[in-house]
Amino acid sequence: MSVMYIEGGVPLEGAWRVQGAKNSVLPILAGCLLTKEPVTISNCPRLSDVDAAVDILHHLGATCVWEGETLVVDAAGANHTCIDQGRMRAMRSSIMFLGPLVARMGKAKVSYPGGCELGPRPIDLHLEALTALGCQVHEGQGEILCQGRPRGGVIHLRFPSVGATENAMLCGVGAEGDTTILNAAREPEIVQLQQFLNTLGAKVTGAGGSVITIRGGCTLHGGQVSIIGDRIVAATLLAGVAAAGGEVQVDGVDWRHLSTVLQLLEQAGCQVRSGVDHIWLRRDRGAPLRAVPSIATAPYPGFPTDAQAPIMAVFATARGTTFFRETMFSNRFGHVAGLHKMGADITIHGTTAWVRGVRRLHGASVTATDLRGGGALAVAALAAEGQTVLDGLEHIDRGYERLEKMFGHLGAKMERR
Ligand code: EPZ
């Protein structure tokens, strides 16, 4: 298994177009099951999670053909209703296939999804949503059997779950009657999913707000979609420059999708300028970053839980103490062990962390234990004195398209061996 060698202390400079968003393309890939005509997905990131979704589509009988950064999916031949445990455990988003599969086939048998170890990853909200649409859902022996064509209905999510909102949308679009989703998640990826489904002929409104309505009974045709820029990869790139010092222009991302991150980096002492589809950031290495009193993760448009780890790596060398509260997952501090090895002064109490800034971090051998935690360790290594050896790259490659290419383009000494 390869590892990453990172020489810290090198200021970063340049411009980078950010990859397509993992968390947008994954539900869109599942949504391709809803039409028997080809779907063209451009700006599609090359990630292991995308490979896992393509593998599920192939298993179900669809074809997927790469043409450069464009993926063409044709689900006309989809004729399977089961997804085996191996494919389901490959990632969290495998559960996203349940809604469209039962809408297309009238039944589906899956097992429980995998994904980053961030604490319990229940799917009760997903199953309650499909039940509200008239599907019969049975769980037993580690399997989930979903039967009956969805008929539309009202779904009231107890929590604005991103995945449950997306599963409900994908199933609702394939339902006969109309559907209303209350307390829906509001992420930009959900807005793009609505746009994608409407491109195929669906009638979905309200995404970006808490109430989404879906007109049922529409037959979907094929279409094209270009995946929005990945706001979390952009946040990780900006965090790397904020930590190491330098100047970067990030292209291909809507600054509004990560405005809470930009606000924090400005409060820490970075200069930030945003345009329609780019963000410029500069951090003067001579001026230490300043801590901010507290940072709490929250559903969009709050501070994104996926940016918590990379941003914590920035504040590990800020002047003062920053208090982090992780409200979305019970075990999302896996990166702290590695930051400790690099000299960070962080104390964890349950889902809160006190980060007391130190003058410098130093290189160490560290291991990524989840996707965004891996991003955080790379950010810290860019700021650290000396060499860091980072392994666990299989986690990083799930969501970052060649992390070393992105930072290397800005001058970082980051090499995969
Ligand atoms: C999506 O995961 C993202 N993944 C995650 O990004 C992200 O951290 C998360 O949303 C929150 O923004 C994808 O989009 C592929 P949730 P998801 O359902 O849908 C609880 C990354 O790094 N919950 O919004 O799984 C759950 O336990 C990944 O790119 C239930 O209780 O997140 C959690 O506490 C990591 N029952 C909270 O809701 C359910 O049925 C938020 O989960 C579903 C969720």
Residues whose N, C-alpha, C, O or C-beta is under 5 A from the ligand:
A	BS01	EPZ	N23 S93 P120 R121 P122 I123 D124 L125 H126 P160 S161 V162 G163 A164 T305 D306 M328 F329 L371 R372
